[in-house]
Amino acid sequence: MNNDLLSRLAELDAAPRTEPSAAEIDREERLLRTVLSDTGRPVRSAGAAFRRPLVRRFAFTAIGGALAAGAAVVAVAVAGGGLLGNGSGPLSSAELATWTSTPHRLNTADGKGSGAEKRCLDLTKGTSGTGTPARISNADIRGSVASMIVTRGGDAAWCLTGSDGSGAMMAVSPVVELPADQIDLDTLGAWGSGSGQVNYALGSVGSDVREITVRDHGQTVQAMVQEGRWTAWWPKGDPDGMITGTLTLTLKDGSTRTVDGDALMSTATR
């Protein structure tokens, strides 16, 4: 085997080029502990295995929705297959470039909103609860990208969709009843890489929580809070899908409290 071929093969080696730092090792260990501690109840669906979401990072490996996801079988579907490939994600870089830190409520009665709603209904129609009426909550739009929770029966899915028809969805847990001033974390992670990376975090909120501001990797993200649930997504966050910053909760009385991202991930209720 000649040196030129060896050099070309070395470029394909997935191993890190340099030794990981102490911070990187700690982050990897926390991610592994979170994955191994997941005890979610699997839910059956036609043609797919669903389980409670967990902290995860997705690496898209092929056009058409094939993906590798660490050590978990997860409820994820991807639309816009032509956008998937090496170094990309469920949304194009053009769609992500329109992202805004503050969400605007999506009006599903107008053309843009009804189109996004239809795409999410189509994308989530294979989940459990098919045959029961779909209910939409947490519907927002950031630039040209909409997101929403679609609930059928007792099963819910979070959907993210671009104006070009691209997007992704995954099953999420039901809303959890919490103390009035607290939130929890259902799932967080990252899709894609490079200019196509999307970070996300979702969970339940207590009845007194009015607003949630996520600060991570230089981004300030206003979450959508509705019907006992909070949802947030942003481009180019932590590559491992973690929240490395803080979350600020604004309560109905105007007071605020700050939750550390690491603490929220380690306890699952704050």
N, C-alpha and C positions, 0 to 999 in steps of 0.2 A: 504494500500500500504506500503510495508516494506521499510526500509532505504536503502537496497541494490538496489532495483529497482529505488528509487528516485535518488540515486547517478548515476546510469547508464543513466537515463533520463537526468540528469543535464549535462552530457557530450555532449549530442546532442543539447543543447540549443545554438542557434545562437547568443545570446546576448554577448557582450564583457565581459570578465572575470573581467576587471577593468574599472574604469571610464576613458573615453577618455581624452587625454591631450588637451590643448588649440589649439595646432597646428593641431591635428587630427580633432577637431571640425571645425576649419577654413577650412581645406581641404575638409571635407564632405560638408560644406556649399557652397564652390566654385563649387564642382562637381554638387550639386543640382541646383545651379543657371544656370550652363552651360546646363544641361539637359532641364530645364524648358524654357530656352531662344531659344532652337532649333526651327527654322522655316522652315526647309528644305521642298522642294516640293516632295511629294511622287511620285514614278514612278511605274507603274504596270509591273508585270512580271508573267509568268505562274506559279501559285501555290505559289507565295511568295510576300510579301509586301516589297517594297524598299523605303527607305527614305534617305535623306542626313545623312551621318555618324555624330556622335557627340562624345564628350568625354564620354567614357563608360568603364565599367568593366564587363567582362563576367564570370559567374560561370557555368561551365559545370556540368550538373546534371545527365546525363545518357549516356550510350553507344549508339552510332549511330547518334550523332549529336544533341540530345535534349539539350537545354540550357535555362538559365534564364538570362535576361539582364536588370535588374533594371526596369525602367519605359518606355522602348522603344521597338518598333518592328523594327528589324534591318535586313539588308541584309547580312546574314552570312550563309555559308555552311561549313561543316567540312568533311574531308576525313579521312580514317584510323580510323574508328569507334572504333576498338579494343583498341586504345590508350586512349580513353576518359573514364573518371570515376572520382571518388572522389579524389581531390587533384592533378589532372593532367591537361593536356592541349592538344592543337592540335598537338604538336610535342613531341616526347619522350625525356627523359633526355639525352639519348645517342646522339640523333641528336643535341640537344642544346649544348652539351659539345664540339662540333666541331666549335661553333660560333667564328667568327673573327670580330674584330672591324672595319676592313677595307673591304669593299665589292670588289669583283672582277667581272668584266663584264662577264655575262653568255653567252657562245657561244652556241646558240641554234642549231648550225650545227653539234656539236659533240654528242657523245652518252649520256653523262650526261646531257648536255643542252637540247637536243631534248626530253629526257625523262621527264625533269622538265616542259618543254613547253607543252608537251602532257597532263601531269597531270593537269596543270593549265587551259588549254583549256577545258578539260573535266569537271573540277570543276566549271568553270564559264559559261558553255554552257546554263544554265538555266536562265541567266540574260537577261535583256532587250537588244535588238539589235541582238538577235539570228536570223540567216539567212543572216547576213551581214558579210563580211570578218573580221577576228580578226587581230588586230594590237598589237604587243608587244612593250613595252617600259620599262625603268627602270629595266631591267632584270639583276640581280646580284646573286652572290652566296657567302655565308659566311660559310665556312666549307663545310658541306654536305647539307645545306639548301639553297634553291633558292627562290627568290621572284621576282615578276614582276607585271606590270600593263597590263591588257588585256582590250582593247577597241574594242567594236563592235558598229558601228554607233556612236551615241552620248553618249553611256553609257560605263562607265569604272568600272573595279573591280580590287582590289589588291589581289594577290594570294601569299601564303606562302606554300612551299612544301618541305618535307624532302625526302631523297633518298629512304626511306622505303615506300613511298607512302602516308605518313601522311601529314596533312596540313590543311589549312583553307583559306577562301576567304571572302571578303565583298565588297559591292558596294561602290564606292567613287565618289566624285563630279568631274565635268569636270575641266580642268585647267582654272585658273582665270588669266586674264591679270593684271599685277601689275607694279608699278614703278620699274625701272631697278635694284635698289639696295635693294629691299625689298622681303620678303617672307610672306606667310600666312600659317595658319594651317587649314587643312580640317578636320582631325580627329586624335585622339590619344586614347590610352587606354591600356588594358591588357587582355590577354587570359590566363586562367589556374591559377595555384597557386603552391607554393613550387618550386620543381626542374623543374616543367613543365611550369612555368610562362614565358610568352612572352609579352614584351612591344613593342609598335609600335607608329609611328607618321608619318603623310603624309601631304603634302601641295603643294602649287604652289610657283614658284620662279620668280623673275624678271630676265630680260635678262642679267644683269651684274653679277649675282650670280653664281660663279664657283664651290664653295665647301661649305658644311655645316657640322660643327662638333657639335654633341649633347653631352653634359656632364650631366649625370644623375645617381644618386645613385652609384657613384664610377665607372661608365662605361664611356668610351669615344668612341663615335660611329661616324664613317664617313658615312654621308648619300649618297645615290645614287641620283645624280642630272642629269636629262635628260629631254628634250622636255618640259621644263617649269614646271617640277614637281620634288619634292624631296620625297624620301621614306627612312625610317630607322626603324630598329627593333633591339631589344636586349633582352637578358634573365635577369630575376630577377631585374627589375627596381622598380619604385614606385608601391606598391601593388594596389593603386587606379588608376593606369594608367596615372598619371600626369607627367609632366616634372618639376621636382623640382630644376633643375640646369639651365644651360645656353645653348644657341646655338651661335656658332661663324660663321659668314658669311665671306667667302673670295671672294672678287670681282675680276673681270677680270684685274684690274689695280694693283692687289697685295695687296690692302688695306683690312683691316678687320674691322668688327664691331660686337659687342656682343649684343645679345638679351636675356633678362631674360625670362625663361620659363613661369613664372606667367603672365608676360606682354603679351606674345604671346597668351596665352590661353584666357586672358580677352579681348583682342582687336581683335583677329582673323586676324589682318594684322599688320605686322611690317617690 
